[in-house]
Amino acid sequence: MSSPYLPDTPPAAITAAIADPVLHPDWGWRWWLGLGVSGALTLLMLVSIWWLFRMGVGVWGVDSSNIWGFALANYVWWIGIGNAGTLISALLLLTRQRWRASISRFAEAMTLFAAAIAGLMPILHLGRPWLFYWLAPYPDTMGLMPQWRSPLIWDFFAIASYLLFSLMFWYTGALPDFASLRDRAATKGKQMVYGTLAMGWRNSARHWRVWQDYYGAMAALGVPLVVSVHSVVGMDFAAGLMPGWAETIFPPYFVVGAMYSGFAMVVVLAAAFRRALRIPHLITDAHFDVMARVLLFCALVMTLSYATEWFYAWYSQEPVERFLTHTQFFGPYAPFYWTMLACNCLIPQLFWLRALRRSLPAVLVIAVLINVGMWLERILIISQTLSRGHLPSQWALFVPTFWDWALLAGSLGFFSLLFFLFIRWVPAASIHEVKERIHEATP
Amino acid sequence: MSGTRLLLAFDGPDALLAAARALRAEGVTDMDAHTPWHMEELDDLLALPRSNVRPVMLVAGLAAGLGIYLLQWWTSTQGYPINSGGRPLNSWPAFMFAVFETGVLAAAFAGLVAFLVTCRLPTLNHPFFVPAATEAASDHGFFLSLPAQDAPDRLTLERMVAPVRMIEVGP
C-alpha cells in the first residue's frame, strides 16, 4: 500500500465501490428508519415555521432585550458548518492533500445543506419574512435601495453568493462522476437522469484540461470567499456596540470557529458514511487521525481566542466588558459557559493521544461534543451579551420556548433528511479523484 | 475535432502515455484521449491548449465588482443619500463586502459558462457514445483518439503501440 489514505485498488473496483450503492441500493430498514425519523423532524420544522408565520416572532423566547435568540444562534452555527465543507475541499485541493478525495464530495454537500438551512434562519427572524426580497437591490416602485451599510445586507450578499458558488463548485466536481453513473446504469430512467446531469461528458483530455482550469480557479476563489463569508457573520456582531461583541478579533475568531464545528461535523458524517456504504478502505483510520489533528489545532486556536477576549476585558478596564466576562463565568448562564469551555477547549486535548485519534468511537464522541460546544458558544455570545447589556433596566434572561427547540430539532432533522436522500442518489465520494490520487501515489 | 476518429484502447494509463508519446514522435497531431481521471501528463503530451476560462473569470469578477460598487455609490450619494451620524455618504469600506461577494459569484458563474461553452457541453448525443466499449472511459478504460485519415495504417499501429483494440468512431 502506497498511501495510508487510499487503497491499492484498480480503477474499476473504485467505481464499483462508490457507484454501486447508488445504482443498486441495498439499504434495508436502517435507511428507511433514518429517512422516517428525519422526515418526521422535518415536518416538525415545517409546523414550527407555519406557527411562526401565523403568530409572529413572539412564539419564540425573544423579547425587546433578547432580540436575537435561537434563530441567530442557529444561523451562525449552521453557516459555520456550511463554511467548512467548501473550505476543506478547496484548501485541501490547493495544498494537494491526498486524503481529500474520499471526503470532499459529502463535505461539499454538507456545505450546501447547512448553508441553505442557515440562510433560512435570518429570513424567519425578519418578522415579516415574506418581504425578505427587499434585501436584494432591484428597482422597485418605491425607488428604494437596500441600506448598504447594514450588516443584514452584507449577510444577504455573503450567503447568497456562497450558496450559489458552493453549488457550482460541487456540481463541477461531481460532473465526471455523473458520467460514470450514466455509463454504469442499467435502467433507462437512471441512464437518462445521470446522462442529463453529466451533460454529455466524454472524459476527453481536452475537456479535462478546461475542467481543471475551472475547478482549480474555483478552489482558489473558494478559500477567500469562505473566509469573507464568516468574517461577515463576525461583523454582524462586531459592527454593534454591545459589550462582548465590539471586538476586532471577531471576524478571524468566527472563521476558526466555523472551521472547527464544520470539521467536527465532517467527522460525524465520515463515520456515518463509512459504516453505511461499507467503505473503510476509502475512509480509513488515517483519515480520522488527520481530521482529529485538525480539530486539535482548531481547539487550541479557539482557546487562544477565548483567552484573548478575557484579556481584552481585563486590559481595556472597560467596566461593562469586565462585568460581562464575570457574568460569563459566574452569571446565570455560567453552567453552559463552563460546559462550552469543556467541550471546545478541554476535551479535544484528548487528541494528543494517538490511540484516541485512531479510535473511531472516541473521535466520534469528541466530534459530537465539539458540535454541542460550538452551538453553546453561538447561543451564549448572543444571550449573555443581550441579557446583560449597557442598561441594567433592560436586563432580562433569554429562556427558549418549545418553538425555539422545535425549529432547532427540525433543522437538524431536515439536514439529515437531505443527507439520506444524498447518499441514495449521488456518489458519496469523488470517483475520478480517488482514482487520480491512487494513480499519483503509485510509483 | 470533426471527421472520423480512431480510438485506440489501452488497459492502463502507462500504455496510453507510451502510445501518445510514440505517435507524437511519429508526427500525428490533433490527438485526444478519454481517461477516467484528469491525467496531467496528457496536457503537455497532446499539446492541449490552455483554455480562456480563467481570463473570462477575472474579467467577469472585476466587472461585477465594479458594477455593484457603482450601484452602491450611486444609491448612497445620488439616488437616496442618508446622513447617518455624519458618516461619509460614500462609505466605501462598508461597500466592500458586496463588491467582493458579487465579484466572486460573477467570476464563478462566468467560469462555468466559459467551461461549458469551451467544451461544447451539453452535448448529450455524440458519435463517441455509439460504440458500447467507450463507456469504459468513465470507469477503467483508456482511449487515445486520433484523426482516422492522418493515422498510420492499422498494422503499423499494432506494431507501434499494441492497443488492446481499435474502434472507429463516425463523424
Chai-1 contact restraints between the chains, C-beta under 6 A:
chainA,res_idxA,chainB,res_idxB,connection_type,confidence,min_distance_angstrom,max_distance_angstrom,comment,restraint_id
A,P11,B,P36,contact,1.0,0.0,6.0,A-B,restraint_1
A,P11,B,H140,contact,1.0,0.0,6.0,A-B,restraint_2
A,A12,B,D139,contact,1.0,0.0,6.0,A-B,restraint_3
A,A12,B,H140,contact,1.0,0.0,6.0,A-B,restraint_4
A,T15,B,D139,contact,1.0,0.0,6.0,A-B,restraint_5
A,M145,B,T75,contact,1.0,0.0,6.0,A-B,restraint_6
A,W148,B,Q72,contact,1.0,0.0,6.0,A-B,restraint_7
A,W148,B,F95,contact,1.0,0.0,6.0,A-B,restraint_8
A,R149,B,S91,contact,1.0,0.0,6.0,A-B,restraint_9
A,R149,B,A94,contact,1.0,0.0,6.0,A-B,restraint_10
A,W154,B,F97,contact,1.0,0.0,6.0,A-B,restraint_11
A,F157,B,A98,contact,1.0,0.0,6.0,A-B,restraint_12
A,F157,B,E101,contact,1.0,0.0,6.0,A-B,restraint_13
A,A158,B,E101,contact,1.0,0.0,6.0,A-B,restraint_14
A,S161,B,E101,contact,1.0,0.0,6.0,A-B,restraint_15
A,S161,B,L105,contact,1.0,0.0,6.0,A-B,restraint_16
A,L164,B,L105,contact,1.0,0.0,6.0,A-B,restraint_17
A,F165,B,L105,contact,1.0,0.0,6.0,A-B,restraint_18
A,F165,B,A108,contact,1.0,0.0,6.0,A-B,restraint_19
A,M168,B,A108,contact,1.0,0.0,6.0,A-B,restraint_20
A,M168,B,L112,contact,1.0,0.0,6.0,A-B,restraint_21
A,A179,B,S138,contact,1.0,0.0,6.0,A-B,restraint_22
A,S180,B,S138,contact,1.0,0.0,6.0,A-B,restraint_23
A,D183,B,E135,contact,1.0,0.0,6.0,A-B,restraint_24
A,D183,B,S138,contact,1.0,0.0,6.0,A-B,restraint_25
A,M199,B,L121,contact,1.0,0.0,6.0,A-B,restraint_26
A,M199,B,P122,contact,1.0,0.0,6.0,A-B,restraint_27
A,G200,B,L121,contact,1.0,0.0,6.0,A-B,restraint_28
A,G200,B,P122,contact,1.0,0.0,6.0,A-B,restraint_29
A,G200,B,T123,contact,1.0,0.0,6.0,A-B,restraint_30
A,G200,B,L124,contact,1.0,0.0,6.0,A-B,restraint_31
A,R202,B,F128,contact,1.0,0.0,6.0,A-B,restraint_32
A,N203,B,H34,contact,1.0,0.0,6.0,A-B,restraint_33
A,N203,B,T35,contact,1.0,0.0,6.0,A-B,restraint_34
A,N203,B,A137,contact,1.0,0.0,6.0,A-B,restraint_35
A,N203,B,S138,contact,1.0,0.0,6.0,A-B,restraint_36
A,S204,B,D32,contact,1.0,0.0,6.0,A-B,restraint_37
A,S204,B,H34,contact,1.0,0.0,6.0,A-B,restraint_38
A,A205,B,D32,contact,1.0,0.0,6.0,A-B,restraint_39
A,A205,B,A33,contact,1.0,0.0,6.0,A-B,restraint_40
A,A205,B,L42,contact,1.0,0.0,6.0,A-B,restraint_41
A,A205,B,L46,contact,1.0,0.0,6.0,A-B,restraint_42
A,R206,B,D32,contact,1.0,0.0,6.0,A-B,restraint_43
A,R206,B,L48,contact,1.0,0.0,6.0,A-B,restraint_44
A,H207,B,C119,contact,1.0,0.0,6.0,A-B,restraint_45
A,W208,B,H38,contact,1.0,0.0,6.0,A-B,restraint_46
A,R209,B,D43,contact,1.0,0.0,6.0,A-B,restraint_47
A,R209,B,L48,contact,1.0,0.0,6.0,A-B,restraint_48
A,V210,B,S51,contact,1.0,0.0,6.0,A-B,restraint_49
A,V210,B,F115,contact,1.0,0.0,6.0,A-B,restraint_50
A,V210,B,T118,contact,1.0,0.0,6.0,A-B,restraint_51
A,V210,B,C119,contact,1.0,0.0,6.0,A-B,restraint_52
A,Q212,B,H38,contact,1.0,0.0,6.0,A-B,restraint_53
A,D213,B,S51,contact,1.0,0.0,6.0,A-B,restraint_54
A,D213,B,V53,contact,1.0,0.0,6.0,A-B,restraint_55
A,D213,B,R54,contact,1.0,0.0,6.0,A-B,restraint_56
A,Y214,B,V53,contact,1.0,0.0,6.0,A-B,restraint_57
A,Y214,B,G111,contact,1.0,0.0,6.0,A-B,restraint_58
A,Y214,B,F115,contact,1.0,0.0,6.0,A-B,restraint_59
A,A217,B,R54,contact,1.0,0.0,6.0,A-B,restraint_60
A,A217,B,M57,contact,1.0,0.0,6.0,A-B,restraint_61
A,L221,B,V104,contact,1.0,0.0,6.0,A-B,restraint_62
A,L225,B,V104,contact,1.0,0.0,6.0,A-B,restraint_63
A,S228,B,F100,contact,1.0,0.0,6.0,A-B,restraint_64
A,V232,B,F97,contact,1.0,0.0,6.0,A-B,restraint_65
A,H432,B,W37,contact,1.0,0.0,6.0,A-B,restraint_66
A,K435,B,P36,contact,1.0,0.0,6.0,A-B,restraint_67
A,K435,B,W37,contact,1.0,0.0,6.0,A-B,restraint_68
A,E436,B,W37,contact,1.0,0.0,6.0,A-B,restraint_69
